[in-house]
């Protein structure tokens, strides 16, 4: 009888024979185990997201690209609200450019100082963050909740960075069906944010809000605050290069707004 690790490897190989997908059998799932099943699910989602993000090529403005990417993310990660904040080269603020949720109409066009709050921190530091309870995080900016009447509980944020330039940040609020966002969802939102950043950097003409280079706080390549598998969103990614998440587990604490 093969060892567990060997059995999982055999099952994974069977599920990806020559790149063709097939419906896994009960025997396949039994060999993969819970972690293997979660990995298989998130990799399937990433493959689907890759196909959906092709629609970015039809987005000619920064706003339409931000709205398109946000809609893709919210279809794949169940949540109550979400937004894409793009940076303004003149003020170095983040501007709510695409917003979804009950309080969205109150936030669109609103500015947030770069580095302020969880989303500002993620954008400045170039890190993806997932936080289970924002009230316990010192970086949380409660002002927006107070003004809009929205009650933020959990948040997942990813920076929108391409070739060292910060274009903004991506955030989803209040995971539906669970108290916290899953660790694997950090990989999904980071991938979407990276593809949006590449599109903004290469395909959309500038004007109005734009990216900036912060010389005092140079941005490092986006990374997950808690390891969530292999790095995601490499420039010039082809379908074969869609990120594969290994050893996925449910995320714990680590989020902000």
Order of alpha helices (4+ residues) and beta strands (2+ residues): alpha-alpha-alpha-beta-beta-alpha-beta-alpha-beta-alpha-beta-beta-alpha-beta
